[in-house]
Amino acid sequence: MPSPRLFLGLDVGDTHTHVLVDDGALCTQHLGAGLHLLRDGAMRTADRVADHIHAALAHDFPDNTAPTVGGICLGVAGASRFEDQQLLLADLRQRFSTSDIRVLRDAPLAVEHAATIALEAAFGGESGAIVTVGAGSVAYGRTIDGDVLRVGGWGSLLGDEGGGYAIGLAALRSVAAAMDGGPPTLIAVLLAERYGLLTQHDLTAFAYRTEAPISMLAPLVVEAAEKEDWVATSILKQQANGLAKQIGWLASRAGDGIEKRLAFVGEMSAPGYYRECIAEALLRHLPHWRIARPQAEPVEGALRLARRLAPGAEHVAAED
């Protein structure tokens, strides 16, 4: 039986959604708004994901003549629990069952954590580890035997060391301390200039009443550190060390059964001052590991996994 021709991979991140459509001859890419399963819930996430998929297919196949869908795989921020993945999967199947795009109705579908597709993409499914540093943080590793290990990703209340939320919260705390007579910091100046946070009331209202993500303050901390602000530098080094410590735990659990290479994923790990802080901390905790460049973008990892959902998946994977 010939392999179905159409596959979709989705990287559903906190700040954006990246859709990759492969019709066997051409891959097309589409971007949409970000989502987080724990923040947005399964129903809203399913609605928005379905909208992104419909928009991508309507764009690529405007006359509704898309070929048979061989597989759709989503890597979703916040979808670390199997139960949450299954709930989102059920909601998506319900929406696709009545879709105007007929090829979606019986399409093979899989929901994974965003870090799973990033790990698949980073090393082509082979051994190694990734650390995702966005609004939160999580590290995944694949052993030589194919076992997957995870550390972090506990969310903003229990963990997520080194992520944008933790850095942004530390920024607010440092400004609160400065207002109480603690060390002055350029972060306070930047918060006043960019967001009008001048008083105690402004600060507490932002922290407790607005829906603005606290993680958006993280770039201000990096900016202040680049200008040699001691408080900002201390925040970044402390957060980077906490993140590296967790990756060290993953390495200890894996022992010699993992390729000693680590790739960065996520907007907070982009090249720059904070990434250098993370790299320095990793050198202390993992002196025998090396930083590797991911072989592909996370959405390409989702597409690889989507191909494995199709009949004749071994044949499809061999052509990857």
C-alpha positions in Angstrom: 0.0 0.0 0.0 1.5 3.4 -0.9 2.3 5.7 1.9 -0.1 8.6 2.5 1.4 11.8 1.2 0.5 14.5 3.7 2.1 14.9 7.2 1.9 17.8 9.7 4.3 18.6 12.5 3.4 21.3 15.1 5.5 23.0 17.7 3.0 24.5 20.0 5.0 26.8 22.2 4.2 29.3 24.9 4.9 32.3 22.6 4.2 30.9 19.1 2.9 27.9 17.2 5.0 26.6 14.3 3.3 24.4 11.7 5.2 22.4 9.1 3.2 20.7 6.3 4.9 18.1 4.1 2.9 16.9 1.0 5.7 14.7 -0.2 7.1 17.2 -2.6 7.3 20.4 -0.7 7.3 21.5 3.0 5.5 24.7 3.9 5.7 26.6 7.1 3.1 28.6 9.0 3.2 30.6 12.3 0.4 31.3 14.8 -0.2 32.5 18.3 1.4 30.5 21.2 -0.4 28.3 23.7 0.3 26.6 27.0 -1.8 23.6 27.9 -1.7 24.2 31.7 -2.5 27.9 31.3 -5.0 27.7 28.4 -6.7 24.4 29.2 -7.4 21.5 26.9 -10.5 22.9 25.2 -9.1 26.3 24.3 -5.8 24.7 23.2 -7.7 22.2 21.0 -9.7 25.1 19.5 -6.6 27.1 18.7 -4.6 24.2 17.4 -7.5 23.1 15.1 -7.6 26.7 13.9 -3.9 26.7 13.1 -4.1 23.4 11.2 -7.2 24.5 9.3 -5.5 27.7 8.3 -2.4 25.9 7.2 -4.3 23.4 5.0 -6.6 26.0 3.6 -3.6 28.0 2.6 -1.7 25.1 1.0 -4.8 23.5 -0.5 -7.4 26.2 -1.0 -9.8 24.0 -3.1 -9.9 21.4 -0.3 -8.1 18.8 -2.3 -5.5 17.9 0.2 -4.2 14.4 -0.1 -4.7 11.8 2.6 -3.2 12.7 5.9 -0.7 10.1 7.1 0.0 11.6 10.5 -0.2 14.7 12.6 2.1 15.2 15.7 1.9 18.1 18.1 4.6 19.0 20.6 2.7 21.1 23.2 4.1 23.3 25.9 2.7 22.2 29.3 1.7 18.7 28.0 4.0 16.7 30.1 1.4 14.4 31.8 0.0 11.5 29.8 -3.5 12.2 31.1 -3.3 15.8 29.8 -2.0 14.6 26.5 -4.9 12.2 26.1 -7.5 14.8 27.1 -6.1 17.2 24.4 -6.0 14.3 21.9 -9.7 13.5 22.6 -10.7 17.2 22.2 -8.8 17.4 18.9 -10.4 14.2 17.5 -13.8 15.6 18.3 -13.1 18.7 16.4 -11.6 16.9 13.5 -14.5 14.5 13.3 -16.8 17.3 12.0 -14.1 19.3 10.1 -14.9 20.8 6.7 -11.5 19.5 5.7 -12.4 15.9 5.1 -8.9 14.4 5.3 -8.6 15.5 9.0 -11.5 13.3 10.1 -9.6 10.1 10.4 -6.1 11.4 10.5 -3.6 9.6 12.8 -2.8 12.0 15.6 -0.3 12.2 18.5 0.2 14.7 21.3 3.7 15.0 22.9 5.4 17.4 25.2 7.2 20.2 23.5 10.6 18.9 24.8 9.9 15.5 23.2 9.9 16.9 19.7 12.9 19.1 20.5 14.9 16.0 21.6 13.8 14.1 18.5 15.0 17.0 16.3 18.2 17.8 18.1 20.0 14.5 17.5 17.9 12.8 14.9 16.4 10.4 17.5 19.8 9.4 18.8 21.3 9.7 22.3 22.0 13.1 23.9 20.2 15.7 26.0 18.4 19.0 25.5 17.5 21.8 27.8 14.5 23.9 26.9 14.7 27.4 28.4 11.7 29.5 27.6 9.1 30.9 30.1 9.9 27.7 32.1 12.6 25.1 31.8 12.9 21.4 31.4 15.7 19.0 30.4 15.2 15.7 28.4 17.8 13.1 27.6 17.8 9.9 25.5 20.1 7.1 26.5 22.0 5.0 24.1 19.4 2.2 24.8 16.6 4.6 23.9 15.3 5.3 27.4 14.1 8.9 27.9 14.9 10.8 31.1 13.5 14.1 32.3 14.4 16.6 35.0 12.6 19.9 35.7 9.5 21.2 34.1 7.7 21.3 37.5 6.0 24.7 36.7 6.5 28.1 38.1 5.5 27.3 41.7 7.6 24.2 42.1 10.6 24.7 39.8 11.4 26.0 36.3 14.8 27.2 37.5 16.5 29.3 34.9 13.4 30.0 32.9 11.9 33.4 32.0 9.3 33.3 34.7 11.8 32.6 37.5 14.1 35.4 36.2 11.1 37.8 35.9 9.9 37.0 39.4 13.4 37.5 40.7 13.5 40.9 39.0 10.3 42.0 40.8 11.6 40.8 44.1 14.9 42.7 43.6 13.0 45.9 42.9 10.8 45.4 45.9 13.9 44.9 48.0 15.4 48.1 46.6 12.2 50.0 47.5 12.6 48.7 51.1 16.2 50.0 51.2 18.1 47.0 49.8 20.7 47.2 47.0 19.7 49.6 44.2 19.4 48.1 40.8 19.1 49.2 37.2 16.2 46.8 36.9 14.0 49.3 38.8 14.9 52.0 36.3 14.1 49.8 33.3 10.8 48.7 34.9 9.8 52.3 35.4 10.8 53.3 31.9 9.2 50.4 30.0 6.2 49.5 32.1 5.6 52.6 34.3 6.2 50.6 37.5 7.3 53.5 39.8 5.7 52.8 43.2 5.0 49.9 45.6 1.4 49.9 44.3 2.5 49.7 40.7 4.7 46.8 41.5 2.2 44.8 43.5 -0.6 45.5 41.0 1.6 44.2 38.2 2.5 41.1 40.1 -0.9 40.1 41.4 -3.5 41.7 39.2 -2.4 41.9 35.6 -2.5 39.0 33.2 0.8 40.1 31.7 3.3 37.2 31.8 6.0 37.8 34.3 8.4 36.1 32.0 8.4 39.1 29.7 10.5 40.9 32.3 13.4 38.5 31.8 15.0 40.4 28.9 15.2 43.5 31.1 17.3 41.5 33.6 19.6 40.5 30.8 19.8 44.1 29.6 20.7 45.3 33.1 23.3 42.6 33.5 24.9 43.5 30.2 25.3 47.0 31.7 27.1 45.5 34.7 24.3 45.8 37.2 25.4 43.6 40.1 21.9 42.6 41.1 20.9 41.6 37.6 24.1 39.7 37.1 23.6 37.8 40.4 20.0 36.8 39.3 21.2 35.4 36.0 24.1 33.5 37.5 22.0 32.0 40.3 19.3 31.0 37.8 21.8 29.5 35.4 23.4 27.6 38.2 20.1 26.1 39.3 19.4 25.0 35.7 22.8 23.5 35.3 22.5 21.6 38.6 19.3 20.0 37.4 21.0 18.9 34.1 23.7 17.5 36.3 21.1 15.3 38.0 20.0 14.0 34.6 23.6 13.2 33.7 24.1 11.4 37.0 21.0 9.2 36.4 22.1 8.4 32.9 25.8 7.6 33.8 27.8 6.3 30.9 24.7 5.3 29.1 24.2 8.6 27.3 26.1 10.5 24.6 27.6 13.4 26.5 26.2 16.2 24.4 23.7 18.9 25.2 21.7 21.2 22.9 19.9 24.4 23.8 16.2 25.1 22.9 14.0 28.0 23.6 14.1 31.8 23.4 15.9 32.3 26.7 18.8 30.2 25.5 19.4 32.2 22.3 23.1 33.3 21.9 23.9 36.1 24.2 24.8 37.1 27.7 22.4 34.7 29.5 23.4 31.7 27.4 27.0 32.4 28.3 26.0 32.3 32.0 24.3 28.9 31.4 27.3 27.6 29.5 29.7 28.6 32.3 27.5 26.9 34.9 27.3 23.8 32.8 31.1 23.7 32.5 31.2 23.5 36.3 28.5 20.8 36.7 29.2 18.8 33.5 32.9 19.3 32.7 33.0 16.3 30.3 30.0 17.2 28.3 30.0 19.4 25.1 27.5 21.9 23.8 26.0 20.7 20.5 24.1 22.5 17.8 20.6 21.0 17.3 20.4 19.2 13.9 16.9 20.6 13.2 14.2 22.8 14.6 11.7 21.2 17.1 8.9 21.4 14.5 10.9 19.1 12.3 11.1 16.6 15.2 7.3 16.7 15.3 7.2 16.0 11.6 9.5 13.0 12.0 7.2 11.6 14.7 4.1 12.3 12.5 5.6 10.2 9.7 5.8 7.3 12.1 2.1 7.3 12.6 1.3 6.3 9.1 0.8 2.8 7.7 4.1 1.6 6.4 5.8 3.9 8.9 9.1 2.0 8.7 9.3 2.8 5.0 8.4 6.4 5.6 11.0 6.8 8.4 13.7 5.2 6.2 13.2 8.0 3.7 13.6 10.7 6.3 
